[in-house]
Amino acid sequence: MNKKNGHSMKNFVFVFCFLLSLTLRAQDPLMEFGSMSQDQINMISYDKAPDAPAVVLFDLGESYFYDFDGGYNIRFTRTRRVKIFDQSATDLAEVRIPFYADGYGKTERVASIEAFTYNFENGRPIKKAVAPTSIFEEQINERWRVKKFVFPDVKKGSVIEYRYVLETPFHFNLPDWTFQDKIPTLYSQYQVSMIPFYDYAYIAQGITEFDVKHSEEGKFERRWGNVTEAMGQSYGRGVKFKDLIHTYAIKDIPAFKDESYITSPNDYLMKIDFQLSRFYRPQGGSTDIITTWENLNESLLKNDHFGDFLKQSRKLTGKLLEKELDVSSLSEAEKAEKIIQYVKDNFSWNQTYGKYTSKSAKDLWSQKSGSAAELNLLLVAFLQEAGLKAEPLLISTRDHGKIHTEYPFEHFFNYVIAFVEAGQPFLADATSTALPFNRIPPRCMNELGLVVQEGKPVWLQLNSEITALENKQIQFKLDPDTRTATTTVSIQATEYEGYLYRTRFRDDEESLKTYFKGKGLHTVEMVRTSKYEEPDKPYIIGIKGTSEIEQIGSNLILSPFLDFPMQENLLRQEERTYPVDFIYPKMDQFRIILEIPEGYELTDAPKAFQESNELVEVNITPQQTATSLTINAHYHIKKSVYSPQEYQKIKGYLDLIIKQFNQQVVLQKS
């Protein structure tokens, strides 16, 4: 396990720190809500991407600090219009607007939503609104909710547009802006009207140059507090100021090609991301919010919902260790395993992420259910109280995006796990019962995490280099008369391959039958499993069914690997500027045993093949007798992550694997 004190930013990420406040907006009537041009109505494709199923005509964002209860809240307005060229793009008709509540009484609010579908007959628009009764609210978890709606009557040629207003009391959470989408965008612009009480830092990701970037002073004078003017002088306990307006815009943005094997599109989309860095008090003086990782580390240890929660939990766990859970005679590794398993067995995860707790340690103890932060901080406290070295480890889950270590942005993090040193150092997460005590879920494997501890924080590598193995033995007994083969399959899945089977199918026989029917079996008569509740052991699955045999003339044709190997290469782009991320190394291993029926002889079968290098290993070894064919084969993806420079090679090796492992067996009547 490698500890790191730094992490180089990708070349395409640039950072600017500023007393931020931005400029907008080309007052183009074609970008006014509800105003449509004839060109937009007649548009049937986008000349710079003629195959695009749709195009964003414009996407405009505005953030503004408005007076609220003696202070300021942020009002964010988004206005967006999309032209649909093809029926395949009608999934764009569904819109989701997430909003946040901190769990302590403060919440964001979606103040208004306007949305319309435009269809055209004889060049005239027919406008249909999204009815208020068609806008629904859904709770995602304890902190996040979402407003969602679907545009009515969307089809080829439609234009859809919407505008919504979101109000937030969270100054730390100045809305960020993503310029790029999965379809091309003609124009995307973000304006922020800033006031002189807040400094923000921001990262511009994937952007080499803005088409519009300028700042200007607002036209109107504003006031904080009481200000009286007399004889040309200002008096009172207040401040006069004008907004500083900043505008950023980009034109003709290509669609983001969302290939497989990436962490999150958020890591590569063109966007700007904000973090509050300093607050200026109108009466004078200022407060740094976050200036260094060391400061963040210190503030977390003092925070009521992080460091103090850890202290409260140690008191509770200490009593349990004294009375019920005696680990005093065990080795360090045995202590760690027993405590981690105790937390997994006695506390359940409520599916909520987060880096801060929302309930007290006492409430968690009595309710036996909590967020990832609550369970894993409790786990750390348990381990510390037992005399083990354990610390909280702040991470960003894969879907949340990567952490840029040069810039101490607190919102990079959305999850807490445990770093433990007991014999050997390892990572632990109390939320998953389907993993051994010293493994973390794949969702947590996202480059780096920050160890929060007394003294200096430390960066820790999260990626796993332990190979996960799926071993399959497939036996065929052919019946030429019925053109079927009695087929038995035995699978042993270790490490994260076992975890995937356990979490995807939950040991459910019918779900497994359906899955294996999609892997080349014609019928599945029986499925048996074992070791489901022993995640430190291989998960074992036994299947009995039939496979279909193709007959051409007097030849029988069979796919010996069924459809278990890769069937298509998901790496399709000619070039790639970001890594290929498999999450962990993996090996697929096969042993094929085929009985040759009487009266038939083998005329074609997979040939012996060997390729081994630092990236992959591929091996096929056939053995033939007069009555049987045995094939031992495997392919091994040796690395969890391949660099962009290795893209062409790994893409070629996946093509090779697909070719070698989808060969057929041909039997001819003697």
N, C-alpha and C positions, 0 to 999 in steps of 0.2 A: 504494500500500500504506500503510495508516494505522497509525501506532503510537499505542498508548493506554496511559496510566498508571493507568486506573481503568475500572471497568465496573459500572454500577448494578445492584443486586440486584433481582429481580422483587419486586413488592409482596407476593406470597404466601409469600415465604421469610423466616423469622425465625431469628435466631441467638441462642443463649444460651451463655455460657461458665460453667463451673461446676466445683467440686470434685465431679465427678459420681459419684453413687452413688444409685439410684432406688427406688420401692415397688410391690409386687404384693400381693396378687392376691385378687380376690374368690374365696373358696374355694367357688365354686358347684359343687355336685355334677354339674350338667349340663355342666360344662366339665372334667370329669375324664376322663382317657383310659380308654376302655372302658366308661364309664357313659353310657347312652342313655335319654332321656326318651320317653314315649309321644307327646308333641307332635312331637318330632324324627322319630320313626318315621312318624307320620301326615302330616307336612308334604308338600304337593303343589305349593306355590308360595310366593313371598314377597310379602306384600301390598303392600310399598312398591315392588316392581319385579316385577309379575306376569308379565312376559314373560321374566324372567331364566331361563336354562337350568339354573342351579345357584346355590347360595348357600354362602358360607363360614359355618358355624355358629359357629366360633370359631377363632382363631389366636393362640397364646400363645408368647411367647419369653422365655427367661430366660438371663442371662449371670452367671457367678459365677467369682471368682478362687479357685483351689484351690492348695494347697501342692504344689510340684513341684521336686525337686532343689535345695533350698535357696532357691528363689524361688517364682514364681507363674506358672501358666498359666491360660487362660480356658476354662471349660466352658460351651458354649452349647447349650441344649435348646429344641427347637421342637416344639410339639404342635398339630396342625391337624385339623379335621374339616369335611367338605364334604358337602352333600346334593345329589344329582343329580335334577333335575326332568325333563330331556329327554335323549334319546339323543344330541343334538348336543353335549352337554357331556362325553361320555365321553373326550375328549382330556385331561381333567383327571386321568385315571387314570395318566398318566405323570409321574413325579417325578424330578427331577434335583437332586443335592446337590453343588455344587462345593466343592472344597477346594484349598488353596494350598501350594506348596513354594517356598522362596526360592532354591533352586539351590545353597545352601551347607551343606546338612545339616539344616536345620530344615524341618519340615513339619507341616501340620495333619493331624488324624486323625478320621475318622468312627468314633466308638467303638461306636455301636449304632444299629440301625434296627428299629423295630417298625411294622408296617403291616397293616391289616385292611380287608376289604370286608364290609359288612353288607347282606344282602338280607332281605326280610321276607315271610313266609308266614303268613297268618292273624294278623298282628300280632306274630309272634314272629321275632326276628332269627336269621338263619343266618349265622354268622361264618366267613369264610375268610381265612386269613393269607397274606401274601406270604412264600413260602419263602426261606430264606437263599440257596438255590441260584439263585433268580430275581433276586438283587441283583448287578448287574454294575458293574465299574469300567472307566472309559475315560480314556485320556490325551488331553487337549485340546491341550496344548502342553508346553513344557519346565517351565512353572511351575504349570499348572492341570490337575487331574484331576477326575473327576466320578463319584459313585456314582449309579446310576439303577436304577429298577424300575418295573414296571407292575402296578397292582392287578388281581387276577383278577375275572372275571365282573361287570364294572361295566355297569349298565344303568339305565334309567329307574327311579327310586325308590331306588337304592342310596345308602348312606352310606359314604364312605371316610374313614379317619382314619390318621394316622401320627404317630410320634414318633421323633426322632433326636437323638443327642448328638454334637456336634462339639467337639473339643479343639484349642486353638490356642496355640502359644508366642509368638504375635505380639501384644504388648501394643499396638502401634500400630494393630492391626487389630481393635479391639473390634467385634464384629458389629453392623452397623446393622440397622434394622428398617423394613420397608415395611408400612404399615397397609392399603393399598388394593390391589385386584386387578381383573382384568377382569370378575369377577362381584361382586355385592354381598357385603358382609361384615357379619354381625350384631355381632361383637365381636372386636376385635383389641387385644392388650395386650403390652407389653414391660416386663420387670423387669430391672434391673441392680443387682447387689449389689457395691458398690465398696469398695475398701480404701484407706487414706489415703496410699498411696505414689504414686498416679497422678492427675493432673488430665487431664480431657478437655474439649474444646470440642465442641459439636454444633450442627448445623443442623436445624431443624424445617421441612420443605418442604411447602407446600400445606396447612398446618394452621393454622386460625384459633383453635381452642380444643380442648383435650383434655376428654373427659368425666371422666377420672380423671387426676389429676396430684398426687402427694404423695410425701413422703420420710419415712423413719423409720429409727431405729437398729435394727440386728439384735439378736436376743435373746442370742446366744452370744458369749462373749469368745474372741478368737483371739490367737495369739502369733507373733511373728517372732523368731527367735534364742532365746537362753537367758534365761529370766526366773525368778528365785527369789523367793519371798515369805517374809518372816519379820518377826514383830512388827508386822504391818500395813504393811510397806514392801516395795517391789519392788527386786530387785538383779539385776545381770547385764547382759550386752551383748545386749539384746533390747528388743522393743516389744510392749505389749499394746494390742489395739484391737478394735473391733466394726465390722462392715460397716455401711455406710450404704446403705439400700435405696430405690431410686427406682422408681416405677411410672407408666407412661403408658398410657392406654387410650382408645379411641374406639369408639363404638357406631354401628350403622346407617350404614355407610360405602357410598356409592353405587359402582357399578362404574365403572372408568375406561374412558372411551370412546376407544379407541385408533384415532384417525383416521389417514388417510394424511398424508404430507408433514409429518412431525415428525422431530426428531433421534432421540430415544430416549424411550420412556415413562418411563424413570428420571428425566427432567428435570421431570416433572409429577405423578408419583404422590405421594400423601401418605406421607411417610417421615421418619425421623430418621437422621442420618449423623454418625459420630463421628471425632474426630482426637485422638490423644494430644498434649497440649500441654506437660506438665511431669512430670518424675519426681523424687520426693522420696526421698533415701537414708535408710534407717532410722537410720544413724549420725549423720545431720545433713547439712544442705545440700540443694540441689536443682539440677536441670539443665533448662533450657528446651529442649524438643524442636524446635519450630518456632514462632517468634513473629511473624516478618515474611517477606515475599517476599524481602527482601534477605538474611535469614539462610538461607533455603532456597537461594537462588542461591549463596551462599558455601559452604554445606555440599556442594552438588553439585559445585562446582569442586574441592573437596578429596577427594571420594569416590573410593575405589579403583575403583569400577565405573562412573564417569562421567568426572570430570575427569582422573584418572590414566590411564584408558583412552585419553582424547584425547591425552595427552602421549606415551604409548607408541606410539600410531598415527602421530604426527607423525614419530617417528624412522624408522619403517618406510617411510612414504610418501616421506620425504625422499630415501631411498636410491633408490627407484624413479624419482622425478622426475629424479635425477641421471643414471641409467643408461639407462632405457628410454623413459620418457614425457616427452619434451622438449616443454614448452609455452612456453618462454621467449620465442619470437618471436611468440606469438599475442596478440590483444587480450584484455582481461579476460573479455568474454562468450565468446570462443572457448575460452579456457582452461577456464572453468567448464563449458562444454558437453562438452569433450573428457574432462575428469576425471570428471564425472558419468556419462558414457556408459561410461567405462572400468570404474567400480565396478559399474554395472549388468551389463555384459557378463562380468565376471570373478568376481563374487560373487553367490550366490543367497540368497534370503530363505527362512528355515525356517518362515514363517507365524506366528512368535511376536512378540507386541507387547512392551511393557515400556519402562521409562525407564532401567533399569540393565542393564549387561552381565553375563553369567554366564560368559564365557570371556575369556581374555587376548587382547590385540591380536595377539600372536604366533600363538596358536591359530587365531584368525579368519583370519589371513593364510595359514596353511598349509591349513586346512580349506576355505576359500573359501565358507563358508556360515555364516549367523548371523541373529540377531534383528534387528528394525527398529532397536533402539537401537544394536546393534553395527555394522550397516551404515551407519547415518546418522552416528554419531560418527566412524567411519572416513572417511566422505565429508567431514565438516567438517574433520578433520585434514588430509586431502589438499588441500582448497581453501586452508586456512590456510598450509600448507607451500609452496603455489604462489604465495603473496603476495597472495591474495584475502581480502577481509573476509567471513568466514563464522562463524556461531555456531550451537550447538545450539538448537533451538526445542522446548520441552516443550508437548505438546498432550494433549487428551483426544479420542479418536476418537468418532464420532457415537453408536455403540452404548454407549459408556461414560458418556455424559452431559456436561452443560455444566460449565464452571468458574465458580465464584462468586469473583470477584477480591477481594472484601472480606476473605476469610478464607483464610489461608495453609495450606490442607490439601494436604499432599503427595499424598495418594491421589486427588486430582482428576485427576492425570496418568497416562497409561498408554502413552505413545508419544513418540518423538523424531523430528523431521525437521530439515532444515537451512534456515537463513535465510542467503541469499547476496546480497551487493551486488557485482555485476559489470556495470558499465554501468548497468543498472536493477536495483533490488532484486527478488528473487523467492524463492519457496520451492521446495525440492527434496526428493525422497524416492527413495532408491536401491533400494527394494523392487520397483518396478514398471517393467518394460521396455515396457509398453503405453502409456506417456505420454512426451511430450517432456521434455527435461531440466529445464525450468522450470515443471513442473506437479506438483501433489501429488494423490494419489488422492482421490476423493469421500469416502471414509471419514474422511479427515483434516480435512474442511471443517466445523469446529464452532466457529464464532465467534472464539475468541481462543486465542493461544498465548503462552508466556512465553519470551523470549529470555534464555538463560543466558550471561552474559558477565562479564568483569572490570568491577567497578564496579556500577552500578545496573541491575537487570533491567528489561526493557521489554516491555509487552504489544503484541501484533501481531495485526491483523485477518486471519483465515484465509479468509473467504468469497470466492468468485470472482464477479466481475461481468462476466466474458467470456462472451458468448453462444455457446452450442454450437448448431450448425446441422445439421439433417438435411434434405437436399434430395432430393426424389423426382420423377422423371419417369416417368409411367405412360402407356403407349400401348395402346389397344384397337382390335382389328380384329374386328368382329362377324360371326358366321355365324348368320343367323336360322334356317336349317334345322336346325342342331344345338343351337341355343340356348346357344352358348358364344362366348367372345371370346378370340382369341389375345391374350395380354397380356405385354408386356415392361415390366419395372421397372428403373430405374437409380437407385441411391442413392449419394449422397456424404455421409458423416457426418464432421463436424469436431469438434475439441476433445473434450469429454467424451462426446458422442454417439458419436464414433468409438471412444473408449476402451471404452464399454459394449459395442459390437459385438465389439470385439477380445477383451475378457475373458470375455464371456458365451459366445461360440461358438468361440473359438480357431481361427477360419478353417476350421472343419470343415464340409464341404459338406452332409452329411446333417443336421446340427443346424440349419443355415441353411434347408434345404428344409422341415424340420418347422415351423420358426418362421414361414416365409412362407405355408405352408398355413393357419396360424392367422390370417393377416392378410387373408383373403378370396379367396385363390387356390384354385381347385378342384384343379389339378394344378401341380406345379413340375417341369419337365423339365430345367432347367439352371440352375446357379448358378456364377458366376465372380466372383472377388474380386481386388483388387490393393491394394498399399500396406499390407498387413498388418504388415510389419516396418518400416514408416516412420511412427512415431506422430506425427511433426510434420506429416504430410500427411493430407488427407482419406482415410478408408477408403472404398473404392469396391466396390460390390456390383452385379452385373448378374443379373437373374432373367428367365427365360422360362418361361411356363406358360399356363394357361387360367383364365378366370373363367366362372362360370355366369351365364346371363341368365334372369331371371324373365319368363314370358310370361303375360299376363292378356288374354284375348281376342286382339285384333290388336295389342296393345301389348307392346313389349319394355322391360323395366325393368332398369337397371344402377346400381350404386353406384360413381360415378366415382373416389372416393378410396379404394375398397376398405375394409378395416378398419384402415387405418393411423392415422387420427386417433383422438382420445379417443372411447371408446364409452360411458363412464359417468362421472359426476361423483363422485369419491371424497370430496368435502367434503359430508357429509350432515347435520351438526348444524346446528340453527337458530342457535346462537351458539358462539363459540369464544374461550377466554381465553388461548390460546397461539399463537405464530406459525405461519404456513403456510410450510413450508421446502421449496423445490424444489431445494435444494443449489446450483444455478447457473441463470442465465437460459438459455432455450432457444427456438429457433425451428424450426417445422416448415414447410417450403416445398414446394409442389406445382406441377407443370406437367402437366396432363392433356390428352392428345391422343386424341380419339375419332373414328374414321372412321364416317360415317353410311352404312349400307349402301344400295345402290340399291333404290328402291321404298319407302323409309321417310323420314319427316320428323320433326324434333325438335318435340315438343309441350311438354316441361317439362325444366328444368335448373336448377342452382343460379343464383340471381339475384346481380347485382352487390351487393357489401356492403363497407362501410368503417367501422371503429371504431379510433380511435387516441387514446390518452391516456397518462398517466405509468405506468400499471400494465400495460397490454397493447396489442397492435396486432393487428387482424384485418382481412384483406383478401381478397375474392373478385372476380376480374375475368374474366367469360366473354366469349369471342369466337366468333361463329357464322358459318359459311358454309353453302352448300347441301350441302356434302359432309363437313363436319367441325365439331367443337366443340372449342375450346381453352379451358382454364380455368387461369389463373395465380392462385395463392392461397397465403396463409401465415397462421399465427398465431404471435405472439411473446409469450412470458412474459418480461416485461422485467426482473424482479427475482429475485434468488435467494431472498429471504425477504420475506414480507408480514406486516405487523403484525396483531395481533388486531383493531385498528380498521379494517383493510382487508379483513377476512374476508368480510363480506357482498358487497362489490364483486367480489372475486376469485372467490368462489363463483358469483356471477351471470355473470361473464365465462366461466367454464368451461362453464356451462350453454349460453351463447351459442355458444361454439366447437363444442360437441357438436351443437347444432341445425344450425348452418351447414355443418359439414363431414360431415354424414351425410345430406345431401339426395341425391335420386336423379335420374337422367336417364331420361326416358320418350320412346320412339320409337314412332310410330304408322305403320302400313302406309298408304301413299298410296292 
